């Protein structure tokens, strides 16, 4: 399978300027998304914006489309529903309104009592997240992402050298911003589950980048007379089949999860799907070209190899 593409001789470094323009657009969208998230104007889930989550257990199963229609009829069109078919449970999540004093949980219970009078139910749990807690969760999520980037730089710097670590961190940061920007443009909800996907993506992107860097370092040791761009191009081409096959394997799993995984898994798997594609691209067109344009010239890079 590793020979699925055969031997390639693509001039990736020759196309780096085009790639940088494309990446610049992705990064700008990501920065815009971060600004909007920090202002609270993005589509934030109840984890960050605050809201109410109510878990109801019914005697008889209720179709989720019927439950959603009942909530929409009574002014709760923005409610998110998660169905647990085997347990006859429905989780209802409603974002905080302008006044959180309103008991959303009581409204949800009243709606189902009125619309499904013959189907008794109990409230198994009811949770309210205020804006203050949501703000704290935003800060914690940002700290988690920053710590992961610091770990990436330290790990790659220890395994290779500092410039490799910075290139890997920039590439990973690029991937995270690209996913955030895409979600913002699509008006997808930003939740803790999406943050989990971003941290998972960071690990995947790092692994893919390390494979490329390993081959580049090997070539630097044995091909000292070649041009640095030629060496990096050769290293990328040598692992290109492996990179594509690995990414394709992950994509084949994520596509059905995105299309048929249900409302809860959709955004998580979509973030991973988009992130894997961007991460594969960035390992080739972002992380590797940064080694060429790093201040200090190619001579020091060659000497280090």
C-alpha positions in Angstrom: 0.0 0.0 0.0 2.9 2.3 0.7 3.7 2.2 -3.1 0.2 3.3 -4.1 1.6 6.4 -5.8 4.9 4.9 -6.9 7.9 7.2 -7.1 7.0 10.8 -7.4 9.2 13.8 -8.2 6.9 16.8 -7.3 8.5 20.2 -6.8 6.7 21.1 -3.6 9.1 23.9 -2.6 8.6 25.6 -6.0 4.9 25.9 -5.1 5.4 27.2 -1.6 4.5 30.8 -2.4 1.1 29.7 -3.7 0.6 27.6 -0.6 1.6 30.5 1.7 -1.1 32.6 0.1 -3.7 29.9 0.5 -2.6 29.3 4.1 -2.7 33.1 4.8 -6.4 33.1 3.9 -7.0 30.2 6.2 -5.1 31.8 9.0 -6.9 35.1 8.6 -10.3 33.4 8.8 -9.1 31.6 11.9 -7.9 34.8 13.5 -11.3 36.4 12.7 -13.0 33.4 14.4 -10.9 33.8 17.5 -11.7 37.5 17.7 -15.4 36.8 17.4 -15.3 33.9 19.9 -13.5 36.2 22.4 -16.2 38.8 21.8 -18.9 36.2 22.4 -20.4 36.9 18.9 -19.6 33.5 17.4 -21.9 30.5 17.5 -20.9 29.2 20.9 -22.4 26.2 22.6 -23.8 26.2 26.1 -20.4 25.1 27.3 -19.0 28.5 26.5 -22.1 30.8 26.2 -24.1 29.3 29.1 -27.4 27.6 29.0 -29.5 24.7 30.2 -29.2 21.0 29.7 -32.2 18.7 30.7 -32.1 14.9 30.5 -35.6 13.3 30.3 -36.4 9.6 30.6 -39.7 8.6 29.0 -41.8 5.5 29.5 -42.2 5.1 25.7 -39.8 6.2 23.0 -40.4 9.6 21.4 -39.1 10.3 17.9 -36.6 13.0 18.0 -38.2 14.9 15.1 -41.5 15.0 17.1 -39.7 16.3 20.2 -37.9 19.0 18.1 -41.2 20.1 16.5 -42.9 20.3 19.9 -40.1 22.5 21.3 -40.2 24.7 18.2 -43.9 25.2 18.5 -43.4 26.6 22.0 -40.6 29.0 21.2 -37.6 26.8 21.8 -36.5 26.4 18.2 -32.8 26.8 19.1 -32.9 23.7 21.4 -30.4 21.0 20.6 -31.6 17.4 21.1 -29.6 14.2 21.7 -31.5 10.9 21.6 -30.7 7.7 23.6 -32.9 5.2 21.9 -32.2 2.2 24.1 -32.8 4.0 27.3 -35.8 6.1 26.0 -34.0 9.3 27.0 -33.7 12.7 25.3 -31.1 15.3 26.2 -32.3 18.9 25.6 -29.8 21.7 25.5 -30.9 25.3 25.2 -28.5 28.3 25.0 -28.8 31.0 27.6 -31.2 33.8 26.6 -30.6 37.5 27.4 -32.0 36.8 30.8 -30.9 33.6 32.4 -33.3 34.0 35.3 -35.9 32.4 33.1 -36.3 28.7 34.1 -35.6 27.0 30.8 -35.8 23.6 32.4 -39.3 24.3 33.6 -40.4 25.4 30.1 -38.9 22.2 28.6 -40.8 20.0 31.1 -44.0 21.9 30.5 -43.7 21.5 26.7 -43.3 17.7 26.9 -46.1 17.4 29.6 -48.5 19.3 27.2 -47.5 17.7 23.9 -47.1 14.1 25.1 -49.6 13.8 28.0 -49.9 10.0 27.6 -46.2 9.4 27.9 -45.0 9.9 31.4 -41.4 11.0 32.0 -39.0 11.9 34.7 -36.3 14.5 34.8 -33.0 12.6 35.4 -30.8 15.7 35.5 -31.0 19.4 35.0 -27.9 21.6 34.6 -27.5 25.3 34.2 -24.3 26.9 33.0 -24.1 30.6 33.6 -22.0 33.1 31.6 -19.3 33.3 34.2 -18.7 29.5 34.1 -18.8 29.7 30.3 -16.1 32.4 30.3 -14.0 30.2 32.6 -14.3 27.3 30.2 -13.2 29.5 27.3 -10.1 30.5 29.3 -9.4 26.9 30.2 -9.8 25.7 26.6 -7.3 28.4 25.4 -4.8 27.5 28.1 -5.1 23.8 27.1 -4.3 24.7 23.5 -1.4 26.9 24.4 0.1 24.2 26.6 -0.2 21.7 23.8 1.7 24.1 21.4 4.5 24.6 24.0 4.7 20.8 24.4 5.0 20.5 20.6 7.9 23.0 20.4 9.7 21.3 23.3 9.3 17.8 21.9 10.3 18.6 18.4 13.2 20.8 19.5 14.5 18.0 21.7 14.2 15.4 18.9 15.4 17.6 16.1 16.3 21.2 16.8 14.6 24.4 17.7 13.7 25.5 14.2 12.0 22.2 13.5 10.0 22.7 16.7 8.9 26.2 15.7 8.0 25.0 12.2 5.9 22.1 13.6 4.2 24.4 16.1 3.4 27.0 13.4 2.0 24.2 11.2 -0.2 22.9 14.0 -1.4 26.4 14.9 -2.2 26.9 11.2 -4.3 23.7 11.3 -6.3 24.8 14.4 -7.0 28.2 13.0 -8.1 26.7 9.7 -10.6 24.5 11.5 -11.9 27.4 13.6 -12.2 29.6 10.6 -14.1 26.9 8.7 -16.5 26.4 11.6 -17.0 30.2 11.9 -17.8 30.6 8.1 -20.2 27.6 8.2 -21.8 29.0 11.5 -21.1 25.8 13.2 -21.4 25.6 17.0 -18.1 25.9 19.0 -18.3 23.5 21.9 -16.0 21.6 24.3 -16.3 18.6 21.9 -14.9 20.8 19.1 -12.0 21.8 21.3 -11.4 18.1 22.0 -11.3 17.6 18.2 -8.8 20.5 17.9 -6.5 18.9 20.5 -6.8 15.5 18.8 -6.0 17.2 15.5 -2.9 18.8 17.0 -1.6 15.4 17.9 -2.4 14.0 14.4 -0.8 16.9 12.6 2.3 16.6 14.8 2.7 12.9 14.0 2.4 13.5 10.3 4.9 16.4 10.4 7.4 14.3 12.4 7.4 11.6 9.7 8.2 14.2 7.1 10.9 15.8 9.2 12.5 12.4 10.0 13.0 11.7 6.3 14.3 15.3 5.6 16.8 14.9 8.4 18.0 11.5 7.0 18.5 13.1 3.6 20.4 16.1 5.1 22.9 13.6 6.6 23.6 11.7 3.3 23.1 14.4 0.6 25.1 17.3 1.9 26.0 18.5 -1.6 22.5 18.9 -2.8 20.4 22.1 -2.7 18.3 22.3 0.5 15.1 22.6 -1.6 16.0 19.5 -3.5 16.6 17.6 -0.3 13.3 18.6 1.3 11.4 17.9 -2.0 13.0 14.4 -2.1 12.1 13.7 1.6 8.5 14.7 1.0 8.2 12.6 -2.1 9.6 9.6 -0.4 7.0 9.7 2.3 4.1 11.0 0.2 2.5 7.6 -0.3 2.6 6.9 3.4 1.2 10.3 4.2 -1.7 10.0 1.8 -2.5 6.4 2.7 -2.6 7.2 6.4 -4.7 10.3 5.9 -7.0 8.4 3.6 -7.5 5.7 6.2 -8.6 8.2 8.8 -10.8 10.1 6.3 -12.6 6.8 5.3 -13.6 6.4 9.0 -14.6 10.1 9.5 -16.8 10.4 6.4 -19.5 8.0 7.6 -19.3 9.4 11.1 -19.9 12.9 9.7 -22.7 11.8 7.4 -24.5 9.3 9.7 -23.0 9.7 13.1 -25.9 11.7 14.4 -26.3 15.3 15.7 -23.8 14.8 18.6 -20.9 13.4 16.6 -21.4 15.4 13.4 -19.5 18.6 14.4 -16.8 16.6 16.2 -16.2 14.3 13.2 -16.5 17.2 10.8 -13.8 19.1 12.7 -11.5 16.1 12.5 -12.2 15.5 8.9 -11.4 19.0 7.8 -8.5 19.0 10.2 -6.9 15.8 8.8 -7.1 17.2 5.3 -5.6 20.5 6.3 -3.0 18.8 8.5 -1.8 16.6 5.7 -1.5 19.7 3.5 0.3 21.7 6.1 2.9 19.0 6.8 4.0 19.4 3.2 3.3 23.0 2.3 3.7 24.8 5.6 6.0 23.0 8.0 8.6 21.9 5.4 8.9 25.3 3.6 9.5 27.0 6.9 12.8 25.2 7.1 13.9 26.8 3.9 12.9 30.4 4.8 14.1 30.2 8.4 16.6 33.1 9.2 20.2 32.0 9.1 20.4 30.4 5.7 20.4 26.9 4.4 24.0 26.4 5.3 23.3 26.1 9.1 20.5 23.7 8.4 22.8 21.5 6.3 25.5 21.7 8.9 23.1 20.6 11.6 21.9 17.7 9.5 
